[in-house]
Amino acid sequence: MGECGPGYSRVQERQTFYRECYVKISGDVVVGIDGSGSSRKAAQFAVDNFAQDAPIDLVTVIKTERPAGDYEHNLPGTFSTVGTPEEREKGEAAIERVMSKLDIPDGASVKSRVLFGDPAEELDRCGMDAGLLVIGHHGSDQPVAGRIGTVSRGLPGHALCPVLIHRPVDDSEDSEDGRDERPVIVGMDTSEYSAVAALDAAEFAQWAGVPLQVVVATGTLENSDRANSQVDFDLTWLRSEFRDLKASAKFVESSNPVEALAEASADAQLLCIGKRGVNLFHGMAVQLGRAAAGLVTEARSSLLLSTFRDDPRLASRRIIN
């Protein structure tokens, strides 16, 4: 590595190395903005963790009902994608409220736009070209802390890109999250979905400088010895891919993986889990598995749903016979 200037900390040096050596986000990081404190904190989280790799795109969607008569049969549930000047002004004001409170580092690219239509559908459309979609865990119409919003609940199962539902440490409006020392956790099995999630979890943990914990619900396993061996293989694999990663395993005696992972997430800053992706299903709509769908509402930390991709690092993962 090159020489570092005065005051350049070892943490900065390590983070620079990771940014240079590991996979970058392939596309903009789209953040859904609705003017709520939850979406503002989601935007700050995106800036803090991903702005070094990709542009941050703040998107607010104004819900616009389609006027009667636009279609011959006036289909129910359809929305206009054209808004009035007053509606656009409302959306721009929502973004401005968020932008005015963001701490944006020098060199970061943060842009914004206002769209019209159904919020879930429009954000889903944005996700087609995005590298990551970030949303708050509840919106301005659902102010109760801990309650998942309607967009947050439905969007992860449709978006083709990875989706991160951000849950802040402190949900109060004026609070600011400091450095989070809690670990990153990932639910793993023998599937390649979970292996991709483990790569994303390890990358985030290494970037954040926190441990990674692999969580396994033993009650769902037919052969515990085989599971133990597979976890050992996976830990060895992850440590070989990520220098200095502190990784461990936690076995939970539970036959309910959603319950086990949700409980483990109470002491974590981020839970990662894999979901099926367009690359594997040749263009079919992405659908969440049962565990991922349950954790959208049950996770007690931020939740990253990693879409399957053909990551070259999967080739070195050993699967027990």
VOGU-3710 file (C-alpha; in Angstrom, 3 decimals, decimal comma):
1> mgecgpgysr> 0,000/0,000/0,000  1,070/3,575/-0,517  2,250/5,892/2,215  -0,329/7,545/4,423  -0,327/11,152/5,477  -0,151/12,516/9,019  -3,029/11,457/11,218  -4,048/8,655/8,870  -5,316/6,016/11,289  -4,891/2,266/11,049
11> vqerqtfyre> -8,671/1,995/10,784  -8,659/4,293/7,744  -5,823/2,296/6,243  -7,707/-0,959/6,736  -10,917/0,470/5,291  -9,059/1,795/2,245  -7,574/-1,659/1,655  -11,003/-3,275/1,828  -12,504/-0,739/-0,571  -9,732/-1,421/-3,082
21> cyvkisgdvv> -9,790/-5,203/-2,835  -13,387/-6,292/-2,519  -16,380/-6,282/-4,812  -18,042/-2,929/-5,350  -21,794/-2,369/-5,542  -22,758/-2,649/-9,205  -25,141/0,271/-9,555  -26,567/3,171/-7,581  -27,743/2,740/-4,005  -31,402/3,782/-4,135
31> vgidgsgssr> -32,920/5,027/-0,873  -36,679/5,360/-0,516  -37,544/8,726/1,047  -40,959/9,636/2,463  -40,005/12,492/4,785  -40,083/10,330/7,901  -37,295/10,077/10,458  -36,997/6,421/9,538  -36,197/7,228/5,907  -33,748/9,974/6,930
41> kaaqfavdnf> -31,818/7,506/9,072  -31,888/4,975/6,263  -30,377/7,624/3,976  -27,631/8,443/6,480  -26,888/4,741/6,877  -26,544/4,428/3,099  -24,224/7,439/2,914  -22,084/6,201/5,808  -21,674/2,668/4,513  -21,959/2,728/0,728
51> aqdapidlvt> -21,140/6,210/-0,598  -17,479/5,223/-0,948  -18,496/2,643/-3,559  -21,526/4,012/-5,383  -23,722/7,086/-5,926  -26,589/7,490/-3,455  -29,930/8,105/-5,176  -32,659/9,503/-2,891  -36,066/8,716/-4,382  -39,417/9,906/-3,096
61> vikterpagd> -42,626/8,634/-4,651  -45,819/10,679/-4,467  -48,802/8,346/-4,478  -51,116/9,529/-7,246  -54,470/7,874/-7,893  -55,368/7,563/-11,566  -58,346/9,810/-12,380  -61,556/8,141/-13,554  -61,779/7,982/-17,324  -58,067/7,530/-18,015
71> yehnlpgtfs> -58,825/4,006/-19,145  -61,951/2,678/-20,749  -62,517/0,208/-17,926  -60,861/2,318/-15,214  -58,902/-0,591/-13,773  -58,849/-0,615/-9,960  -55,503/-0,291/-8,252  -53,844/1,674/-11,027  -51,863/4,862/-10,479  -50,929/7,866/-12,534
81> tvgtpeerek> -47,212/8,393/-13,167  -47,764/12,115/-13,777  -48,120/14,518/-10,878  -49,142/18,127/-10,475  -46,641/20,925/-9,779  -47,982/21,023/-6,213  -47,340/17,296/-5,780  -43,822/17,632/-7,153  -43,170/20,496/-4,759  -44,342/18,277/-1,909
91> geaaiervms> -41,905/15,545/-2,940  -38,998/17,943/-3,314  -39,743/19,338/0,147  -39,615/15,825/1,615  -36,207/15,213/0,049  -34,936/18,624/1,148  -35,881/17,865/4,761  -33,780/14,728/4,581  -30,879/16,293/2,669  -30,613/19,185/5,132
101> kldipdgasv> -29,911/16,742/7,973  -27,521/14,393/6,183  -23,836/14,340/7,020  -22,325/13,861/3,554  -18,542/13,373/3,295  -16,462/15,122/0,675  -16,421/13,282/-2,618  -19,696/11,442/-2,043  -22,270/11,585/-4,819  -25,808/12,119/-3,509
111> ksrvlfgdpa> -28,590/12,850/-5,984  -32,378/12,919/-5,727  -35,541/12,603/-7,773  -39,317/12,710/-7,380  -41,513/10,035/-8,963  -45,269/9,564/-9,112  -47,373/6,426/-8,803  -47,526/3,552/-6,347  -44,509/3,784/-3,988  -43,800/0,046/-3,912
121> eeldrcgmda> -44,111/-0,313/-7,682  -41,943/2,703/-8,467  -39,197/1,689/-6,027  -39,378/-1,827/-7,441  -38,806/-0,320/-10,893  -35,844/1,666/-9,572  -34,410/-1,573/-8,205  -34,151/-3,065/-11,691  -31,024/-0,996/-12,358  -29,838/-0,470/-8,786
131> gllvighhgs> -27,010/-2,159/-6,946  -28,883/-1,949/-3,639  -32,256/-0,700/-2,470  -32,393/0,797/1,063  -35,658/1,533/2,865  -36,649/2,453/6,402  -38,487/-0,138/8,455  -41,570/2,062/8,855  -42,816/5,136/7,098  -44,319/8,480/7,960
141> dqpvagrigt> -47,806/6,962/8,055  -46,719/4,420/10,680  -44,937/6,305/13,452  -44,941/3,504/16,032  -41,369/2,352/16,625  -40,769/-1,235/15,611  -43,670/-1,448/13,173  -42,846/-2,410/9,608  -44,322/-0,221/6,866  -46,459/-1,481/4,012
151> vsrglpghal> -43,781/-0,693/1,415  -41,058/-2,287/3,540  -43,166/-5,431/3,894  -44,007/-5,936/0,230  -41,030/-4,597/-1,688  -38,272/-7,100/-0,744  -40,095/-9,984/-2,374  -40,361/-8,233/-5,731  -37,155/-6,209/-6,090  -34,547/-7,822/-8,338
161> cpvlihrpvd> -31,645/-6,209/-6,490  -30,584/-6,749/-2,858  -32,779/-4,927/-0,360  -31,720/-3,519/2,999  -34,414/-2,626/5,530  -32,752/-0,253/7,966  -33,673/-0,318/11,633  -31,816/2,352/13,662  -30,373/1,800/17,109  -32,575/4,581/18,479
171> dsedsedgrd> -35,890/5,164/16,740  -36,598/8,618/18,149  -36,754/11,419/15,580  -33,836/13,593/16,733  -31,443/10,837/17,821  -28,221/10,166/15,944  -26,680/6,720/15,698  -23,058/6,495/16,805  -20,596/3,762/15,958  -22,242/0,364/16,284
181> erpvivgmdt> -20,015/-2,320/17,793  -22,601/-5,099/17,574  -21,853/-8,051/15,282  -23,259/-8,867/11,866  -25,101/-12,193/11,699  -26,043/-14,437/8,798  -28,326/-17,438/8,573  -26,579/-20,214/6,653  -27,349/-23,662/5,285  -25,877/-25,606/2,384
191> seysavaald> -27,617/-23,485/-0,277  -25,835/-21,045/-2,529  -28,421/-18,415/-1,567  -27,099/-18,414/1,970  -23,492/-18,529/0,761  -24,000/-15,297/-1,204  -25,591/-13,743/1,884  -22,580/-14,872/3,918  -20,208/-13,125/1,493  -22,214/-9,904/1,786
201> aaefaqwagv> -22,384/-10,240/5,573  -18,644/-10,857/5,831  -17,870/-7,892/3,607  -20,055/-5,594/5,688  -18,636/-6,934/8,976  -15,070/-6,452/7,795  -15,831/-2,931/6,572  -17,515/-2,058/9,891  -14,736/-3,675/11,917  -17,100/-5,970/13,831
211> plqvvvatgt> -17,338/-9,772/14,195  -19,425/-12,002/11,940  -21,584/-14,722/13,458  -23,077/-17,615/11,489  -26,371/-18,690/13,070  -27,756/-22,199/12,569  -31,102/-23,470/13,874  -30,256/-27,049/14,860  -33,860/-28,183/15,264  -34,314/-28,193/11,485
221> lensdransq> -31,280/-30,423/10,839  -31,425/-34,153/10,196  -27,715/-34,710/10,795  -26,065/-32,454/13,376  -22,560/-33,846/12,759  -22,856/-33,046/9,058  -24,094/-29,556/9,911  -21,183/-28,945/12,273  -18,710/-29,998/9,601  -20,386/-27,766/7,005
231> vdfdltwlrs> -20,225/-24,769/9,335  -16,526/-25,445/9,926  -15,980/-25,513/6,151  -17,916/-22,279/5,720  -16,019/-20,449/8,454  -12,717/-21,539/6,915  -13,955/-20,405/3,485  -15,055/-16,981/4,707  -11,802/-16,390/6,605  -9,843/-17,266/3,474
241> efrdlkasak> -11,822/-14,733/1,432  -11,733/-11,919/4,011  -8,457/-11,118/5,683  -8,672/-10,522/9,472  -12,365/-11,416/9,593  -13,444/-12,511/13,060  -16,033/-15,186/12,366  -17,746/-17,651/14,669  -20,801/-19,898/14,717  -23,833/-20,002/16,982
251> fvessnpvea> -26,059/-23,065/17,131  -29,588/-22,438/18,348  -31,766/-25,349/19,491  -34,863/-24,352/17,585  -36,952/-25,904/14,826  -38,104/-22,440/13,748  -35,342/-20,639/11,789  -37,308/-17,370/11,668  -37,654/-17,342/15,449  -33,996/-18,310/15,967
261> laeasadaql> -32,644/-15,643/13,615  -35,035/-12,974/14,882  -33,933/-13,615/18,456  -30,257/-13,542/17,460  -30,795/-10,269/15,602  -31,749/-8,521/18,853  -28,029/-8,304/19,670  -26,821/-7,549/16,131  -26,568/-4,474/13,943  -27,355/-6,343/10,727
271> lcigkrgvnl> -28,928/-9,684/9,829  -28,191/-11,055/6,364  -30,166/-13,757/4,611  -30,249/-14,953/1,023  -33,159/-14,798/-1,380  -33,717/-16,271/-4,803  -32,646/-14,079/-7,684  -33,334/-13,440/-11,334  -30,026/-15,005/-12,380  -31,086/-18,361/-10,980
281> fhgmavqlgr> -34,658/-18,345/-12,220  -33,978/-17,043/-15,741  -36,174/-13,978/-15,595  -38,927/-15,192/-13,274  -40,102/-12,770/-10,605  -37,985/-12,892/-7,474  -39,726/-14,503/-4,518  -38,677/-14,702/-0,905  -38,277/-18,023/0,849  -40,277/-18,647/4,009
291> aaaglvtear> -37,498/-17,634/6,372  -36,697/-14,423/4,490  -40,381/-13,482/4,261  -40,864/-14,019/7,976  -37,798/-12,025/8,915  -38,982/-8,965/6,985  -41,405/-8,389/9,852  -39,704/-10,259/12,712  -36,045/-9,139/12,507  -35,017/-6,832/15,350
301> sslllstfrd> -31,998/-5,389/13,544  -31,435/-4,019/10,089  -32,055/-6,748/7,523  -30,151/-7,332/4,279  -31,830/-9,642/1,764  -29,084/-10,670/-0,647  -30,182/-11,631/-4,149  -28,475/-14,677/-5,593  -25,680/-13,974/-8,057  -22,958/-16,046/-9,695
311> dprlasrrii> -20,166/-14,836/-7,431  -16,791/-16,319/-8,453  -15,892/-16,810/-4,795  -18,550/-19,533/-4,550  -16,232/-21,825/-6,506  -13,894/-22,170/-3,521  -16,685/-23,018/-1,062  -16,517/-26,657/0,003  -19,792/-28,562/0,446  -19,738/-31,627/2,662
321> n> -20,810/-34,867/0,993
//
